[in-house]
Structure formats: structure tokens, C-alpha cells
Amino acid sequence: MSERGMDWEKVYGDLRKLNWFILLTLGIISYFLMRHSFTTGIILGGLIIIANFHVFQHTIRRAFSAECAMKTTKKSVIAKFYLRLLGLGIIMYILITRGWVDPVGLTIGLSTVVISIVSFGIKRALKTRTGEVV
């Protein structure tokens, strides 16, 4: 990979830190400004989506690694994706129907990874535009 190319280990490490920072920030702000169920929704939603992101990237890396490329089929990657999606749906259904979390708070928490990726992309774009070595 070129000197300016992206090293996935570094990118993933930066995204992980950003995920936790954003979740902590949202949780603290919500703790002081919102109801308990809203804050719980943000925190649980963030934890769920961060765990999902970790498992997803692990599945994709294994599927495309040299040693697993022959063993892993496209169908197994897709099946794991849908099983994980089903699991997320069941967890969210239970959290919302039992009244443990506010649905809007859960949605905001589930947006943690998206906010991190967008923030990371904007930061990288600004660095590239200003000519900094990324």
C-alpha cells in the first residue's frame, strides 16, 4: 500500500476511539438534559451498534483474508449478516416493548457508528485538502 494509502488497522483503531468518544459525549449530555430511559436508550443503542460494527468488520476481514478466502463462501457471509440483523431486531424489540429505553434515544445511540464514520471522513477530507499527510 502506498505511503498515503489507508492502513485498515489504523483506520479501525481511530474509528473505535471515535465511537467510544461520541457515545460517551452523547451519554453525558443526555444524562444531564434528558430522562433516564432516553439516556439508557442512547447508551444501550451505542453499545449494541459498536459491538455490531466490531463483529461485522471481523467477519469481512476473515472472509477476505488469504487463509479463509477459500473456506468462506459468499452465502455464509450473507447468512451471518442476516442472523446478526435478526438478533439486533429482537434485542431492539425487547428493549422498546418492555419500556426499558426511549425509542428516540435508542435511535440516537444506534447512530453512533454513522456519526463516527462521517466525522472521520470529514476529518480525512479536510486533511487531504490542506495537504497534510494522512
C-alpha positions as CSV (number, residue, x, y, z in Angstrom):
1,M,0.0,0.0,0.0
2,S,1.3,3.5,-0.8
3,E,2.6,5.9,1.9
4,R,-0.6,7.9,1.6
5,G,-2.9,4.8,1.4
6,M,-5.1,3.8,4.3
7,D,-4.0,1.2,6.7
8,W,-7.1,-0.6,7.9
9,E,-5.6,-1.3,11.4
10,K,-5.0,2.4,12.0
11,V,-8.3,3.5,10.5
12,Y,-10.3,0.9,12.5
13,G,-8.4,1.9,15.7
14,D,-9.2,5.6,15.0
15,L,-12.9,4.7,14.4
16,R,-13.1,2.6,17.6
17,K,-11.8,5.5,19.6
18,L,-14.1,7.9,17.9
19,N,-17.1,5.6,18.5
20,W,-16.4,5.5,22.2
21,F,-15.8,9.2,22.4
22,I,-19.1,10.0,20.7
23,L,-21.0,7.5,22.8
24,L,-19.5,9.0,26.0
25,T,-20.3,12.5,24.9
26,L,-23.9,11.7,23.9
27,G,-24.4,9.8,27.1
28,I,-23.0,12.6,29.3
29,I,-25.1,15.3,27.6
30,S,-28.2,13.1,27.8
31,Y,-27.6,12.3,31.4
32,F,-27.9,16.0,32.4
33,L,-30.6,17.0,29.9
34,M,-32.9,14.1,29.3
35,R,-35.0,11.4,31.1
36,H,-33.4,8.2,32.4
37,S,-35.0,6.0,29.7
38,F,-33.6,8.3,27.0
39,T,-30.1,8.2,28.3
40,T,-30.4,4.4,28.7
41,G,-31.5,4.2,25.1
42,I,-28.5,6.2,23.9
43,I,-26.1,4.1,25.9
44,L,-27.6,0.7,25.0
45,G,-28.0,1.7,21.3
46,G,-24.4,2.8,21.2
47,L,-23.1,-0.4,22.8
48,I,-25.2,-2.5,20.5
49,I,-24.1,-0.8,17.3
50,I,-20.4,-0.6,18.4
51,A,-20.5,-4.4,19.1
52,N,-22.2,-5.0,15.8
53,F,-19.6,-2.9,13.9
54,H,-16.8,-4.9,15.5
55,V,-18.3,-8.2,14.6
56,F,-19.1,-7.1,11.1
57,Q,-15.6,-5.9,10.4
58,H,-14.2,-9.1,11.9
59,T,-16.5,-11.2,9.6
60,I,-15.5,-9.2,6.5
61,R,-11.8,-9.3,7.3
62,R,-11.9,-13.1,7.8
63,A,-13.9,-13.5,4.6
64,F,-11.3,-11.7,2.6
65,S,-8.2,-12.9,4.3
66,A,-5.8,-15.2,2.3
67,E,-6.2,-18.2,4.6
68,C,-10.0,-18.0,4.8
69,A,-10.8,-16.9,1.2
70,M,-11.2,-20.5,0.0
71,K,-13.2,-21.7,3.1
72,T,-15.6,-18.7,3.4
73,T,-18.4,-18.6,0.9
74,K,-20.5,-15.6,-0.1
75,K,-23.5,-17.4,1.3
76,S,-22.0,-17.7,4.8
77,V,-21.1,-14.0,4.9
78,I,-24.6,-13.1,3.9
79,A,-26.2,-15.6,6.3
80,K,-24.1,-14.2,9.2
81,F,-25.2,-10.6,8.2
82,Y,-28.9,-11.6,8.3
83,L,-28.6,-13.5,11.5
84,R,-26.9,-10.5,13.2
85,L,-29.6,-8.2,11.8
86,L,-32.3,-10.6,13.2
87,G,-30.6,-10.6,16.6
88,L,-30.4,-6.8,16.6
89,G,-34.1,-6.6,15.7
90,I,-35.0,-8.9,18.6
91,I,-32.9,-7.0,21.1
92,M,-34.4,-3.7,20.0
93,Y,-37.9,-5.1,20.1
94,I,-37.4,-6.3,23.7
95,L,-35.8,-3.0,24.8
96,I,-38.6,-0.9,23.4
97,T,-41.7,-3.1,24.2
98,R,-40.6,-3.6,27.8
99,G,-40.2,0.2,28.1
100,W,-36.6,0.0,29.2
101,V,-35.5,2.6,26.6
102,D,-36.9,5.5,24.8
103,P,-37.1,4.7,21.1
104,V,-35.6,8.1,20.0
105,G,-32.7,7.7,22.5
106,L,-32.1,4.2,21.1
107,T,-32.1,5.6,17.6
108,I,-29.6,8.2,18.5
109,G,-27.4,5.6,20.2
110,L,-27.6,3.4,17.2
111,S,-26.3,6.3,15.1
112,T,-23.0,6.4,17.0
113,V,-21.0,4.5,14.3
114,V,-22.6,6.5,11.5
115,I,-21.6,9.8,13.3
116,S,-18.1,8.4,13.8
117,I,-17.7,7.4,10.1
118,V,-19.0,10.7,8.8
119,S,-16.8,12.7,11.3
120,F,-13.8,10.5,10.3
121,G,-14.5,11.1,6.6
122,I,-14.8,14.9,7.0
123,K,-11.6,15.0,9.0
124,R,-9.7,13.0,6.4
125,A,-11.1,15.1,3.6
126,L,-10.0,18.3,5.3
127,K,-6.5,16.9,5.9
128,T,-6.3,15.9,2.3
129,R,-7.5,19.3,1.1
130,T,-5.0,21.2,3.3
131,G,-2.2,18.9,2.0
132,E,-1.4,17.2,5.3
133,V,-0.1,13.7,5.1
134,V,-2.9,11.4,6.1
